[in-house]
Amino acid sequence: MSTQMQQLYQQVILDHSRERIGNADLLGDMAAGPHGSSHQINPTCGDEIELETELGSDGSIVVRWTGDGCSISMASASVLSELAEENTLEGMLDVEAKFHELMHSRGTMAGDEEILGDAAAFSGVSKFPARIKCALLSWVAFKDALNQAQTSLKE
């Protein structure tokens, strides 16, 4: 990866860390549709996130979250929220799987910007095992909250 591309990706992470998309009050039981929530903590560094998903009847998905942690974990939650706004539930499942694959590549895989959008900026993070957990924290919370929302939909 070129130095210019690395700088661009670093800037994307910093921008999302400062201007956090989806960082909002959680609705809990006041959510309009099927929803789930998850509280995750990264014990190695203290990053913490509370994330909520809400499923729309049209296949849309809304992600809201609150949290505190390093720029990587907060930027990752922001990117996740932005991608949820742009995708259907089915699309987000593809994005989530691709992001996990990228994070476990140990830097050997380039991020597919067409699928991952700004999440491709985390490709450099995958080279640092201690930082992978930071980037994945919100995605683990998302998967947990989504499973709860889908379960409530079936009930």
N, C-alpha and C positions, 0 to 999 in steps of 0.2 A: 504494500500500500504506500502510495506516495506521501511525502511529508505534507503536501498541500491538502490531501484528502484527510490525513490524520487531524490536521488543524481544523478543518471544516467539521469533522465529526466531534471533536472536542467542543467546538463552539455550539453545536446542536445540543449537546448534553448540558452545557452551562446555561444556554437559553431556556431549556425546559426546566432546569433546576430553579431558575429565577422566576419564570412566568409559568406557574404550574397549572396545567390544564386538568380539570376534573377535581381539583382540590376544593372541596365544598362541604357544607354541612351534610351529614348523613341523614337520611329520612327514616330509616328503620321501618317500623310497621306502618308508617304513613306513606310508603311507596305505593304508587298506583297499581303496579303490576307485580307478577311473581318476582321475588327478590331474594337475595342471600347476602350475608356479610361474613367477613373473615378478619380476624386480628392476628397479625404475624409479627414476630420479633426476630431479629438477627442477633443472637446472643454474643457473637464474636465482636460485634462493633456497636451494638445498641440501636441500630436502625429499627424503626417501628412503624407499622402501617395498619390502618383500619380501612378496609375497602368494601364497597357495596356494589352489587350489580342488580340491575332491574331489567327484566325482559319485557319488550313490547310485543303486542299481538301481531305486529307486522314483521317480526323477525329482527327488529332492532334491539340494541343492547346499550344500556347507559351504565357508565362506571363513575362512581364518586368515591373520593377517598380523603382521609386526613392522615398526616404522618409527620414524623420527624426523623431526620437522618442525614447521611452524606448526600452530596450532589448527585452521585450515581443512582442511589435508591430513589430519591425524589424525582429525578429526571425520568427514570424508568417508569414510575407510576404515571407521570404526566404523559409520556409517549403512549402508554397503554390506554389511557383515557381518550387521547386524541384518535388513536386507531379504532377504538370502539365506536366513536362518533361516525367514523367513515365506513364501517363495515356492518354486515349483518352478523347474527350469532354464528352462522356457519363460517363466514369469512374470518371471524375472530378466532375460531377454533384452529383454522389453518395458520393464522398469524402466530398464535400462541405456540403451536407445535414447531414452527420455523424458528421462533425466538429461542425456545429451549434448545433446539438443535445447534443454533449459532452459539449459545452460551457454553455448550459442552464441547465445542470444536477446538478449544485451546488455541484459537487464533489461526487455525488452518482453513477456515471457511470464511469467505466474504459474505457480508450481509446482502441478501436479495432485496434491493431497495423497492422493487416493484411490489413485493408482498409486504415487506417489513416497514416501508416508509422510513420515518426517523429512527425506528428501532435498529436499523442497520448501523447506526452510529455507535452501537455498543459492541461492534465486532472486535475492537481493540481491547475492550474490557475482558473478553474471553481468554486473553493471554495471562490474566492474573487471577489465579484460583481464589484468593482472598476477596476479590472484588465481585466475583461471579454471584455470590450469595446476595450482595447488595443489589445487583441488577435484577435478580430473579425474585426478590422478596414480594414485590407487588404482583408479579405474575403467578406466584404460588397462592397468594391471597385471592387473586382473580379466579383461578381454577376452583378453589374451595368455595368461594361465594357463588360461582356459576353452578356448581354441582348442587348447592342448596336451592338455588332458584329453579333449576330444572326439576328437582325433587318436589318442590312445592307446586310446580305446574302440573305434575302428574297426580297429585292428591285430590 
